[in-house]
Amino acid sequence: MSIAPVIDAGTAAGLHSPLFVDCRFELADPAAGEAAYRAGHLPGAVYAHLDRDLSDHGSDAAHAGRHPLPAAAQFAARLSAWGWLPGRHVVAYDGAGGALAAARLWWLLVMARVPASVLDGGIQAWTAAGQPLSTDIPKPADTHLDIAFDTDLLVDADELTHLMAENHAVLVDARARPRYLGEVEPIDAVAGHVPGALNRPFDQNLIDGRWRTSAELRQSFETLLGNRHPGDVVHMCGSGVTACHNVLAMAQAGLEGSRLFAPSWSGWSSDPDRPVARG
């Protein structure tokens, strides 16, 4: 039976031996998410730290952005340490409707061809449904995995430039509109957006912390994209994290095949030779 990319607490609780992964993280306080995990998490859940587990801050790649993707071998080592085995369904959750690290983990799992979903409403929805929490920290046995990433799901800056010049791609920026317009830029050195990019803030996928229906998501993206095929769509944000929320939203809407420009604005704007648009 196929399991949707976004599932509710009842569905998650009914899965056979899922691997729950707590992805709570705060950009302003990188230790807060792990502290919250230790105070209470879904039973059996392991913890994924955005900076340590879902990014490669040791990368020396030029213009890779603030959250470079980990290499496949790094991610395989993390999955192994969590005790994952092929075929086991992963459920990622956070405290922000999947808006931050849960969607990022889901995207890495998709690239690794690992079955995965995001918990609708995060840990708040789990407790609201009357499901229990635990403070036990699991100690799974390492499973010594090898995985490979499907890199066809990624686009680099040069390919993106070429695709957009030939009108073969629609670039969708998930940042809040003031950042997209270049009116404010609280994090990166340069304000603005990639010329030609459309703006669809990721928070449009949610209402009161829960995901909109698949039909609502589909209508929203079809209105934005017109008659363009989902495979023409490339997503970006500030550093390749919240863009995954829009990839997930399209998948939940049945619009499969969109790709990710992982360096996103932080990578693009770090290269002075790349053009910048404002307004």
C-alpha positions, -999 to +999 in steps of 0.1 A: +000+000+000+013+034-010+018+058+020+013+095+013+041+120+017+022+138+045+003+116+070-017+123+101-010+111+136-034+082+134-018+069+102+017+073+117+007+054+148-007+026+128+024+019+107+043-013+112+076-006+129+083+029+115+114+048+122+104+081+138+129+109+134+125+141+155+138+170+134+129+199+157+154+228+152+156+265+158+179+286+136+183+312+164+191+285+190+206+254+174+207+234+206+170+240+214+156+212+192+177+185+207+169+197+242+132+195+234+137+160+220+153+148+253+124+163+272+099+143+253+095+127+218+076+101+199+083+066+213+114+051+197+123+083+178+159+092+170+170+128+166+182+146+135+201+179+139+198+202+108+234+214+110+251+182+121+231+154+104+212+169+075+239+193+062+276+191+054+293+221+070+327+206+063+321+210+026+346+231+008+325+233-024+323+269-037+289+287-035+272+256-018+251+278+004+245+279+042+232+244+044+252+223+019+237+188+013+255+160+030+273+135+007+255+101+002+281+083+023+276+108+052+238+103+050+242+066+048+263+066+080+235+086+098+208+063+086+229+033+098+234+049+132+196+053+135+192+016+128+173+020+095+170-011+073+158-012+037+120-011+034+114+004+068+092+035+065+106+067+080+083+094+095+100+128+100+084+154+123+092+187+138+074+215+157+067+236+126+044+215+104+075+201+086+085+236+075+121+233+086+142+202+090+115+175+087+109+184+050+147+186+045+150+150+059+121+139+037+139+152+006+172+135+015+153+103+019+135+107-014+169+112-031+181+080-013+150+062-025+139+055+011+102+054+018+093+084+039+066+107+051+062+139+072+039+140+102+011+165+096+011+191+124+043+177+139+046+167+176+018+190+186-007+171+164+007+138+178-001+148+214-034+164+204-044+130+190-038+115+225-006+097+214+021+092+240+056+107+243+087+092+257+120+104+273+138+071+266+167+076+242+170+046+218+204+030+212+199+012+179+225-012+164+244+002+135+231-013+102+262-005+080+243+007+049+254+019+015+231+043-004+233+064-035+215+097-041+194+103-072+213+135-083+189+140-112+166+155-086+191+184-081+200+214-102+232+234-099+236+271-107+250+266-142+223+242-152+196+265-137+209+294-156+209+275-189+174+260-183+159+294-175+176+311-204+159+284-227+126+287-209+129+251-198+125+257-161+102+275-137+121+286-106+100+289-074+114+308-044+099+297-011+111+327+010+088+352+025+079+380+000+099+408+016+131+388+013+123+378-022+117+414-032+150+424-016+133+448+009+149+430+038+177+404+042+183+393+077+208+365+070+226+366+036+249+394+025+230+403-006+192+410-008+170+401-038+162+371-059+173+351-089+161+370-120+130+353-134+121+334-102+085+332-090+077+337-053+055+312-034+063+313+003+063+279+018+039+289+046+011+289+020+011+251+023-002+253+059-032+266+078-030+268+116+001+245+116-016+217+095-012+209+059-038+221+034-056+194+015-041+178-015-067+194-037-060+229-023-023+224-028-028+212-064-050+242-072-024+266-057+005+252-077-015+249-109-025+285-106+011+295-101+025+273-129-002+274-155+004+246-180+040+239-171+048+203-163+059+196-127+092+183-140+099+219-152+098+232-117+129+239-097+126+250-060+148+273-040+147+293-007+174+308+014+196+278+020+178+248+005+158+239+036+123+254+034+123+249-004+119+212+004+085+221+019+073+232-015+088+200-031+069+180-005+037+201-011+038+193-048+043+156-041+014+156-017-007+173-044+002+145-069+025+169-089+056+147-090+090+154-105+100+189-093+137+194-084+158+214-059+184+241-064+201+232-031+225+262-027+195+284-031+198+322-025+228+319-001+248+300-027+236+320-057+242+354-040+277+344-028+290+344-064+294+381-075+291+370-111+255+359-107+228+385-115+204+397-088+169+411-092+150+432-067+114+444-065 
